[in-house]
Amino acid sequence: MKKSYDIMIVGIGGQGTILASNVLGEACLIEGRSVKGAETHGMAQRGGSVESQIRIDGEFGPLIIPGTADLLIAFDLLEAVRYRHYLKERGNDDRQQSDGPPDIRLHLRPAGSDHR
């Protein structure tokens, strides 16, 4: 049994969050991998929060349980903070974080990380 790789892509309506998840899903299909996805985009037209959940090689449904995502891709720093609780303890790596205000970056550090 393959272990699934769970990805959350979050942002604000109009930033391309759903397009990014569709491109990732198509790439998985080209590779012959199983992919399931779910997205909420009702607020996209109003510039609200948009999220896509993608499960690669997952055995069950498309929804990711908070605290289990392997990767969080955020197109907006505040959305990254809002959805940080979906990451597992060792999910993401702070080398992947963009520059931003130090108070926001502090909330994005991997759990158990001592450096800023």
KOLPA-609778 format. One record per atom (N, C-alpha, C, O): x, y, z. Coordinates in steps of 0.1 Angstrom, whole numbers, plus 5000, padded with zeros to 4 digits. Layout:
# residues N
<site c1="X" c2="Y" c3="Z"/>
...
# end
This chain:
# residues 116
<site c1="5008" c2="4988" c3="5000"/>
<site c1="5000" c2="5000" c3="5000"/>
<site c1="5009" c2="5012" c3="5000"/>
<site c1="5018" c2="5014" c3="5008"/>
<site c1="5006" c2="5021" c3="4991"/>
<site c1="5014" c2="5034" c3="4990"/>
<site c1="5009" c2="5044" c3="5000"/>
<site c1="4997" c2="5043" c3="5004"/>
<site c1="5017" c2="5052" c3="5006"/>
<site c1="5014" c2="5062" c3="5015"/>
<site c1="5010" c2="5074" c3="5007"/>
<site c1="5017" c2="5078" c3="4998"/>
<site c1="4999" c2="5080" c3="5011"/>
<site c1="4994" c2="5092" c3="5003"/>
<site c1="5003" c2="5104" c3="5007"/>
<site c1="5009" c2="5105" c3="5017"/>
<site c1="5003" c2="5114" c3="4997"/>
<site c1="5010" c2="5126" c3="5000"/>
<site c1="5000" c2="5137" c3="4999"/>
<site c1="4994" c2="5139" c3="4988"/>
<site c1="4997" c2="5144" c3="5010"/>
<site c1="4986" c2="5154" c3="5011"/>
<site c1="4991" c2="5168" c3="5010"/>
<site c1="5001" c2="5172" c3="5017"/>
<site c1="4985" c2="5175" c3="5001"/>
<site c1="4989" c2="5189" c3="4998"/>
<site c1="4977" c2="5199" c3="5000"/>
<site c1="4966" c2="5196" c3="4994"/>
<site c1="4979" c2="5210" c3="5007"/>
<site c1="4969" c2="5220" c3="5008"/>
<site c1="4975" c2="5232" c3="5000"/>
<site c1="4986" c2="5236" c3="5002"/>
<site c1="4966" c2="5238" c3="4991"/>
<site c1="4970" c2="5250" c3="4984"/>
<site c1="4960" c2="5260" c3="4988"/>
<site c1="4948" c2="5258" c3="4986"/>
<site c1="4964" c2="5271" c3="4993"/>
<site c1="4955" c2="5281" c3="4998"/>
<site c1="4959" c2="5295" c3="4993"/>
<site c1="4970" c2="5298" c3="4989"/>
<site c1="4949" c2="5304" c3="4992"/>
<site c1="4951" c2="5317" c3="4987"/>
<site c1="4939" c2="5325" c3="4988"/>
<site c1="4929" c2="5322" c3="4994"/>
<site c1="4939" c2="5336" c3="4980"/>
<site c1="4928" c2="5345" c3="4979"/>
<site c1="4922" c2="5344" c3="4965"/>
<site c1="4929" c2="5341" c3="4956"/>
<site c1="4909" c2="5346" c3="4964"/>
<site c1="4903" c2="5345" c3="4951"/>
<site c1="4910" c2="5353" c3="4940"/>
<site c1="4913" c2="5365" c3="4942"/>
<site c1="4913" c2="5347" c3="4929"/>
<site c1="4919" c2="5354" c3="4918"/>
<site c1="4934" c2="5351" c3="4917"/>
<site c1="4941" c2="5356" c3="4908"/>
<site c1="4940" c2="5345" c3="4927"/>
<site c1="4955" c2="5342" c3="4927"/>
<site c1="4959" c2="5330" c3="4919"/>
<site c1="4971" c2="5328" c3="4917"/>
<site c1="4950" c2="5322" c3="4915"/>
<site c1="4953" c2="5310" c3="4908"/>
<site c1="4954" c2="5297" c3="4916"/>
<site c1="4960" c2="5287" c3="4912"/>
<site c1="4948" c2="5297" c3="4928"/>
<site c1="4949" c2="5286" c3="4937"/>
<site c1="4942" c2="5273" c3="4930"/>
<site c1="4948" c2="5262" c3="4931"/>
<site c1="4931" c2="5275" c3="4924"/>
<site c1="4924" c2="5263" c3="4918"/>
<site c1="4931" c2="5259" c3="4905"/>
<site c1="4933" c2="5247" c3="4903"/>
<site c1="4936" c2="5268" c3="4898"/>
<site c1="4944" c2="5265" c3="4886"/>
<site c1="4957" c2="5257" c3="4890"/>
<site c1="4960" c2="5247" c3="4884"/>
<site c1="4963" c2="5261" c3="4901"/>
<site c1="4975" c2="5254" c3="4905"/>
<site c1="4972" c2="5239" c3="4909"/>
<site c1="4979" c2="5230" c3="4906"/>
<site c1="4960" c2="5237" c3="4916"/>
<site c1="4956" c2="5224" c3="4920"/>
<site c1="4953" c2="5215" c3="4908"/>
<site c1="4956" c2="5203" c3="4907"/>
<site c1="4947" c2="5222" c3="4898"/>
<site c1="4943" c2="5214" c3="4885"/>
<site c1="4956" c2="5210" c3="4878"/>
<site c1="4957" c2="5199" c3="4873"/>
<site c1="4966" c2="5219" c3="4877"/>
<site c1="4978" c2="5216" c3="4871"/>
<site c1="4985" c2="5204" c3="4878"/>
<site c1="4990" c2="5195" c3="4872"/>
<site c1="4986" c2="5205" c3="4891"/>
<site c1="4992" c2="5194" c3="4899"/>
<site c1="4985" c2="5181" c3="4897"/>
<site c1="4991" c2="5171" c3="4896"/>
<site c1="4971" c2="5182" c3="4897"/>
<site c1="4963" c2="5169" c3="4895"/>
<site c1="4966" c2="5163" c3="4881"/>
<site c1="4967" c2="5151" c3="4880"/>
<site c1="4967" c2="5172" c3="4871"/>
<site c1="4969" c2="5167" c3="4857"/>
<site c1="4983" c2="5161" c3="4856"/>
<site c1="4985" c2="5150" c3="4850"/>
<site c1="4993" c2="5167" c3="4863"/>
<site c1="5007" c2="5161" c3="4863"/>
<site c1="5007" c2="5147" c3="4869"/>
<site c1="5013" c2="5138" c3="4865"/>
<site c1="4999" c2="5145" c3="4880"/>
<site c1="4998" c2="5132" c3="4887"/>
<site c1="4992" c2="5122" c3="4877"/>
<site c1="4996" c2="5111" c3="4876"/>
<site c1="4981" c2="5126" c3="4870"/>
<site c1="4975" c2="5117" c3="4860"/>
<site c1="4984" c2="5113" c3="4849"/>
<site c1="4984" c2="5101" c3="4845"/>
<site c1="4992" c2="5122" c3="4844"/>
<site c1="5002" c2="5120" c3="4834"/>
<site c1="5012" c2="5109" c3="4839"/>
<site c1="5016" c2="5101" c3="4831"/>
<site c1="5016" c2="5110" c3="4852"/>
<site c1="5025" c2="5100" c3="4858"/>
<site c1="5018" c2="5087" c3="4861"/>
<site c1="5025" c2="5078" c3="4866"/>
<site c1="5005" c2="5086" c3="4859"/>
<site c1="4998" c2="5074" c3="4862"/>
<site c1="4995" c2="5072" c3="4877"/>
<site c1="4993" c2="5061" c3="4882"/>
<site c1="4996" c2="5083" c3="4885"/>
<site c1="4993" c2="5082" c3="4899"/>
<site c1="4979" c2="5085" c3="4902"/>
<site c1="4972" c2="5093" c3="4895"/>
<site c1="4974" c2="5080" c3="4913"/>
<site c1="4960" c2="5083" c3="4917"/>
<site c1="4960" c2="5096" c3="4924"/>
<site c1="4969" c2="5100" c3="4932"/>
<site c1="4950" c2="5104" c3="4921"/>
<site c1="4949" c2="5118" c3="4927"/>
<site c1="4934" c2="5121" c3="4930"/>
<site c1="4926" c2="5118" c3="4921"/>
<site c1="4932" c2="5126" c3="4941"/>
<site c1="4919" c2="5131" c3="4945"/>
<site c1="4920" c2="5145" c3="4950"/>
<site c1="4930" c2="5149" c3="4956"/>
<site c1="4910" c2="5153" c3="4947"/>
<site c1="4910" c2="5167" c3="4951"/>
<site c1="4897" c2="5172" c3="4956"/>
<site c1="4886" c2="5167" c3="4951"/>
<site c1="4897" c2="5182" c3="4964"/>
<site c1="4885" c2="5189" c3="4968"/>
<site c1="4889" c2="5204" c3="4970"/>
<site c1="4900" c2="5207" c3="4973"/>
<site c1="4880" c2="5213" c3="4966"/>
<site c1="4883" c2="5227" c3="4967"/>
<site c1="4870" c2="5235" c3="4972"/>
<site c1="4859" c2="5231" c3="4969"/>
<site c1="4873" c2="5245" c3="4979"/>
<site c1="4862" c2="5255" c3="4982"/>
<site c1="4866" c2="5268" c3="4975"/>
<site c1="4876" c2="5274" c3="4978"/>
<site c1="4857" c2="5272" c3="4967"/>
<site c1="4860" c2="5285" c3="4960"/>
<site c1="4847" c2="5294" c3="4958"/>
<site c1="4847" c2="5302" c3="4949"/>
<site c1="4838" c2="5292" c3="4967"/>
<site c1="4826" c2="5301" c3="4967"/>
<site c1="4829" c2="5315" c3="4969"/>
<site c1="4823" c2="5324" c3="4964"/>
<site c1="4840" c2="5318" c3="4977"/>
<site c1="4843" c2="5332" c3="4980"/>
<site c1="4853" c2="5338" c3="4969"/>
<site c1="4857" c2="5349" c3="4970"/>
<site c1="4857" c2="5330" c3="4960"/>
<site c1="4868" c2="5334" c3="4950"/>
<site c1="4864" c2="5347" c3="4943"/>
<site c1="4872" c2="5355" c3="4940"/>
<site c1="4851" c2="5348" c3="4939"/>
<site c1="4847" c2="5359" c3="4932"/>
<site c1="4847" c2="5372" c3="4941"/>
<site c1="4847" c2="5383" c3="4935"/>
<site c1="4847" c2="5371" c3="4953"/>
<site c1="4847" c2="5382" c3="4962"/>
<site c1="4861" c2="5385" c3="4968"/>
<site c1="4863" c2="5393" c3="4977"/>
<site c1="4871" c2="5378" c3="4964"/>
<site c1="4885" c2="5379" c3="4969"/>
<site c1="4886" c2="5373" c3="4982"/>
<site c1="4896" c2="5376" c3="4990"/>
<site c1="4878" c2="5363" c3="4986"/>
<site c1="4879" c2="5356" c3="4998"/>
<site c1="4888" c2="5344" c3="4998"/>
<site c1="4895" c2="5342" c3="4988"/>
<site c1="4888" c2="5337" c3="5009"/>
<site c1="4897" c2="5326" c3="5011"/>
<site c1="4894" c2="5314" c3="5001"/>
<site c1="4882" c2="5311" c3="5000"/>
<site c1="4904" c2="5308" c3="4995"/>
<site c1="4902" c2="5297" c3="4986"/>
<site c1="4912" c2="5286" c3="4990"/>
<site c1="4923" c2="5289" c3="4993"/>
<site c1="4907" c2="5274" c3="4991"/>
<site c1="4916" c2="5263" c3="4995"/>
<site c1="4913" c2="5251" c3="4985"/>
<site c1="4902" c2="5248" c3="4981"/>
<site c1="4924" c2="5244" c3="4982"/>
<site c1="4923" c2="5231" c3="4975"/>
<site c1="4931" c2="5221" c3="4983"/>
<site c1="4942" c2="5223" c3="4988"/>
<site c1="4925" c2="5209" c3="4984"/>
<site c1="4931" c2="5198" c3="4991"/>
<site c1="4934" c2="5187" c3="4980"/>
<site c1="4925" c2="5183" c3="4973"/>
<site c1="4946" c2="5183" c3="4980"/>
<site c1="4950" c2="5173" c3="4970"/>
<site c1="4956" c2="5161" c3="4977"/>
<site c1="4966" c2="5163" c3="4985"/>
<site c1="4951" c2="5149" c3="4974"/>
<site c1="4957" c2="5137" c3="4980"/>
<site c1="4963" c2="5128" c3="4968"/>
<site c1="4955" c2="5123" c3="4960"/>
<site c1="4976" c2="5127" c3="4968"/>
<site c1="4982" c2="5119" c3="4958"/>
<site c1="4985" c2="5105" c3="4963"/>
<site c1="4990" c2="5103" c3="4974"/>
<site c1="4980" c2="5095" c3="4956"/>
<site c1="4981" c2="5081" c3="4960"/>
<site c1="4974" c2="5077" c3="4972"/>
<site c1="4977" c2="5068" c3="4979"/>
<site c1="4963" c2="5085" c3="4975"/>
<site c1="4955" c2="5083" c3="4987"/>
<site c1="4945" c2="5071" c3="4985"/>
<site c1="4940" c2="5069" c3="4974"/>
<site c1="4943" c2="5064" c3="4995"/>
<site c1="4933" c2="5053" c3="4994"/>
<site c1="4919" c2="5057" c3="4996"/>
<site c1="4910" c2="5051" c3="4991"/>
<site c1="4917" c2="5067" c3="5004"/>
<site c1="4904" c2="5072" c3="5008"/>
<site c1="4900" c2="5085" c3="5001"/>
<site c1="4906" c2="5088" c3="4991"/>
<site c1="4890" c2="5092" c3="5006"/>
<site c1="4885" c2="5104" c3="5000"/>
<site c1="4895" c2="5115" c3="4999"/>
<site c1="4906" c2="5114" c3="5003"/>
<site c1="4890" c2="5127" c3="4993"/>
<site c1="4899" c2="5138" c3="4990"/>
<site c1="4902" c2="5147" c3="5002"/>
<site c1="4911" c2="5156" c3="5001"/>
<site c1="4895" c2="5146" c3="5013"/>
<site c1="4896" c2="5156" c3="5023"/>
<site c1="4908" c2="5153" c3="5032"/>
<site c1="4910" c2="5141" c3="5036"/>
<site c1="4915" c2="5163" c3="5036"/>
<site c1="4927" c2="5162" c3="5044"/>
<site c1="4923" c2="5165" c3="5059"/>
<site c1="4917" c2="5175" c3="5061"/>
<site c1="4927" c2="5157" c3="5068"/>
<site c1="4924" c2="5159" c3="5082"/>
<site c1="4934" c2="5169" c3="5087"/>
<site c1="4946" c2="5168" c3="5085"/>
<site c1="4930" c2="5179" c3="5095"/>
<site c1="4939" c2="5188" c3="5101"/>
<site c1="4951" c2="5181" c3="5109"/>
<site c1="4948" c2="5171" c3="5116"/>
<site c1="4963" c2="5186" c3="5107"/>
<site c1="4974" c2="5180" c3="5113"/>
<site c1="4981" c2="5168" c3="5105"/>
<site c1="4990" c2="5161" c3="5110"/>
<site c1="4976" c2="5166" c3="5093"/>
<site c1="4982" c2="5155" c3="5085"/>
<site c1="4987" c2="5159" c3="5071"/>
<site c1="4993" c2="5150" c3="5065"/>
<site c1="4986" c2="5171" c3="5067"/>
<site c1="4991" c2="5175" c3="5054"/>
<site c1="5006" c2="5175" c3="5054"/>
<site c1="5013" c2="5179" c3="5063"/>
<site c1="5012" c2="5170" c3="5043"/>
<site c1="5026" c2="5170" c3="5041"/>
<site c1="5032" c2="5183" c3="5036"/>
<site c1="5043" c2="5187" c3="5039"/>
<site c1="5024" c2="5191" c3="5029"/>
<site c1="5028" c2="5203" c3="5023"/>
<site c1="5017" c2="5214" c3="5023"/>
<site c1="5006" c2="5210" c3="5019"/>
<site c1="5020" c2="5226" c3="5026"/>
<site c1="5011" c2="5237" c3="5025"/>
<site c1="5017" c2="5247" c3="5015"/>
<site c1="5028" c2="5252" c3="5017"/>
<site c1="5010" c2="5249" c3="5004"/>
<site c1="5014" c2="5259" c3="4994"/>
<site c1="5005" c2="5271" c3="4996"/>
<site c1="4993" c2="5270" c3="4994"/>
<site c1="5010" c2="5283" c3="5000"/>
<site c1="5001" c2="5294" c3="5003"/>
<site c1="5005" c2="5306" c3="4993"/>
<site c1="5017" c2="5309" c3="4992"/>
<site c1="4996" c2="5311" c3="4986"/>
<site c1="4998" c2="5322" c3="4978"/>
<site c1="4996" c2="5336" c3="4985"/>
<site c1="4998" c2="5346" c3="4980"/>
<site c1="4993" c2="5335" c3="4998"/>
<site c1="4991" c2="5346" c3="5007"/>
<site c1="4996" c2="5343" c3="5021"/>
<site c1="4992" c2="5333" c3="5026"/>
<site c1="5004" c2="5352" c3="5027"/>
<site c1="5009" c2="5349" c3="5040"/>
<site c1="4998" c2="5347" c3="5051"/>
<site c1="4999" c2="5338" c3="5059"/>
<site c1="4988" c2="5355" c3="5050"/>
<site c1="4978" c2="5354" c3="5061"/>
<site c1="4970" c2="5341" c3="5059"/>
<site c1="4966" c2="5335" c3="5069"/>
<site c1="4968" c2="5337" c3="5047"/>
<site c1="4961" c2="5324" c3="5044"/>
<site c1="4970" c2="5312" c3="5049"/>
<site c1="4965" c2="5302" c3="5054"/>
<site c1="4983" c2="5314" c3="5048"/>
<site c1="4993" c2="5304" c3="5053"/>
<site c1="4991" c2="5302" c3="5068"/>
<site c1="4990" c2="5291" c3="5074"/>
<site c1="4989" c2="5313" c3="5075"/>
<site c1="4987" c2="5313" c3="5090"/>
<site c1="4974" c2="5307" c3="5093"/>
<site c1="4973" c2="5298" c3="5102"/>
<site c1="4964" c2="5310" c3="5085"/>
<site c1="4950" c2="5305" c3="5087"/>
<site c1="4949" c2="5290" c3="5086"/>
<site c1="4942" c2="5283" c3="5093"/>
<site c1="4957" c2="5284" c3="5077"/>
<site c1="4956" c2="5270" c3="5074"/>
<site c1="4968" c2="5262" c3="5079"/>
<site c1="4970" c2="5250" c3="5076"/>
<site c1="4977" c2="5268" c3="5087"/>
<site c1="4989" c2="5262" c3="5093"/>
<site c1="4985" c2="5249" c3="5100"/>
<site c1="4993" c2="5240" c3="5101"/>
<site c1="4974" c2="5249" c3="5107"/>
<site c1="4970" c2="5237" c3="5115"/>
<site c1="4968" c2="5225" c3="5107"/>
<site c1="4967" c2="5214" c3="5113"/>
<site c1="4967" c2="5226" c3="5094"/>
<site c1="4966" c2="5214" c3="5086"/>
<site c1="4979" c2="5206" c3="5084"/>
<site c1="4979" c2="5194" c3="5081"/>
<site c1="4990" c2="5213" c3="5086"/>
<site c1="5003" c2="5206" c3="5085"/>
<site c1="5006" c2="5196" c3="5096"/>
<site c1="5003" c2="5199" c3="5107"/>
<site c1="5012" c2="5185" c3="5092"/>
<site c1="5017" c2="5176" c3="5102"/>
<site c1="5029" c2="5183" c3="5109"/>
<site c1="5035" c2="5193" c3="5104"/>
<site c1="5034" c2="5177" c3="5120"/>
<site c1="5045" c2="5183" c3="5127"/>
<site c1="5057" c2="5186" c3="5119"/>
<site c1="5063" c2="5197" c3="5120"/>
<site c1="5061" c2="5177" c3="5110"/>
<site c1="5073" c2="5179" c3="5102"/>
<site c1="5070" c2="5184" c3="5088"/>
<site c1="5078" c2="5182" c3="5079"/>
<site c1="5057" c2="5188" c3="5086"/>
<site c1="5053" c2="5193" c3="5072"/>
<site c1="5060" c2="5206" c3="5069"/>
<site c1="5063" c2="5214" c3="5078"/>
<site c1="5062" c2="5208" c3="5056"/>
<site c1="5069" c2="5220" c3="5051"/>
<site c1="5083" c2="5222" c3="5057"/>
<site c1="5086" c2="5215" c3="5067"/>
<site c1="5090" c2="5231" c3="5052"/>
<site c1="5103" c2="5233" c3="5057"/>
<site c1="5105" c2="5249" c3="5056"/>
<site c1="5101" c2="5254" c3="5045"/>
<site c1="5110" c2="5255" c3="5066"/>
<site c1="5110" c2="5270" c3="5065"/>
<site c1="5118" c2="5275" c3="5054"/>
<site c1="5118" c2="5287" c3="5051"/>
<site c1="5126" c2="5267" c3="5047"/>
<site c1="5134" c2="5272" c3="5036"/>
<site c1="5124" c2="5275" c3="5024"/>
<site c1="5128" c2="5282" c3="5015"/>
<site c1="5112" c2="5269" c3="5024"/>
<site c1="5103" c2="5271" c3="5014"/>
<site c1="5094" c2="5284" c3="5016"/>
<site c1="5086" c2="5287" c3="5007"/>
<site c1="5096" c2="5290" c3="5027"/>
<site c1="5087" c2="5302" c3="5030"/>
<site c1="5093" c2="5314" c3="5024"/>
<site c1="5105" c2="5316" c3="5024"/>
<site c1="5084" c2="5322" c3="5019"/>
<site c1="5089" c2="5335" c3="5013"/>
<site c1="5091" c2="5345" c3="5024"/>
<site c1="5088" c2="5343" c3="5036"/>
<site c1="5098" c2="5356" c3="5021"/>
<site c1="5100" c2="5366" c3="5031"/>
<site c1="5086" c2="5373" c3="5034"/>
<site c1="5077" c2="5373" c3="5026"/>
<site c1="5086" c2="5378" c3="5046"/>
<site c1="5073" c2="5384" c3="5050"/>
<site c1="5076" c2="5390" c3="5064"/>
<site c1="5087" c2="5389" c3="5069"/>
<site c1="5066" c2="5397" c3="5070"/>
<site c1="5068" c2="5403" c3="5083"/>
<site c1="5072" c2="5392" c3="5093"/>
<site c1="5067" c2="5381" c3="5093"/>
<site c1="5082" c2="5396" c3="5102"/>
<site c1="5087" c2="5386" c3="5111"/>
<site c1="5076" c2="5380" c3="5120"/>
<site c1="5077" c2="5368" c3="5124"/>
<site c1="5066" c2="5388" c3="5124"/>
<site c1="5055" c2="5383" c3="5133"/>
<site c1="5047" c2="5372" c3="5126"/>
<site c1="5042" c2="5363" c3="5132"/>
<site c1="5046" c2="5373" c3="5113"/>
<site c1="5038" c2="5363" c3="5105"/>
<site c1="5047" c2="5351" c3="5103"/>
<site c1="5043" c2="5339" c3="5105"/>
<site c1="5060" c2="5353" c3="5099"/>
<site c1="5069" c2="5342" c3="5097"/>
<site c1="5070" c2="5333" c3="5110"/>
<site c1="5072" c2="5321" c3="5109"/>
<site c1="5069" c2="5339" c3="5122"/>
<site c1="5070" c2="5332" c3="5134"/>
<site c1="5059" c2="5321" c3="5135"/>
<site c1="5062" c2="5310" c3="5140"/>
<site c1="5047" c2="5325" c3="5130"/>
<site c1="5036" c2="5315" c3="5131"/>
<site c1="5038" c2="5304" c3="5120"/>
<site c1="5031" c2="5294" c3="5121"/>
<site c1="5046" c2="5306" c3="5110"/>
<site c1="5048" c2="5296" c3="5100"/>
<site c1="5059" c2="5287" c3="5102"/>
<site c1="5061" c2="5277" c3="5094"/>
<site c1="5067" c2="5289" c3="5112"/>
<site c1="5078" c2="5280" c3="5115"/>
<site c1="5073" c2="5266" c3="5117"/>
<site c1="5063" c2="5264" c3="5123"/>
<site c1="5081" c2="5256" c3="5113"/>
<site c1="5077" c2="5242" c3="5116"/>
<site c1="5076" c2="5240" c3="5131"/>
<site c1="5084" c2="5246" c3="5138"/>
<site c1="5067" c2="5231" c3="5135"/>
<site c1="5066" c2="5228" c3="5149"/>
<site c1="5079" c2="5223" c3="5155"/>
<site c1="5085" c2="5214" c3="5148"/>
<site c1="5083" c2="5228" c3="5166"/>
<site c1="5095" c2="5224" c3="5173"/>
<site c1="5107" c2="5231" c3="5168"/>
<site c1="5118" c2="5228" c3="5172"/>
<site c1="5106" c2="5240" c3="5159"/>
<site c1="5117" c2="5248" c3="5153"/>
<site c1="5121" c2="5259" c3="5163"/>
<site c1="5112" c2="5266" c3="5168"/>
<site c1="5134" c2="5260" c3="5165"/>
<site c1="5139" c2="5271" c3="5174"/>
<site c1="5144" c2="5283" c3="5167"/>
<site c1="5146" c2="5294" c3="5173"/>
<site c1="5147" c2="5282" c3="5154"/>
<site c1="5152" c2="5294" c3="5147"/>
<site c1="5142" c2="5302" c3="5140"/>
<site c1="5130" c2="5297" c3="5138"/>
<site c1="5145" c2="5314" c3="5137"/>
<site c1="5136" c2="5323" c3="5130"/>
<site c1="5139" c2="5325" c3="5116"/>
<site c1="5132" c2="5332" c3="5109"/>
# end
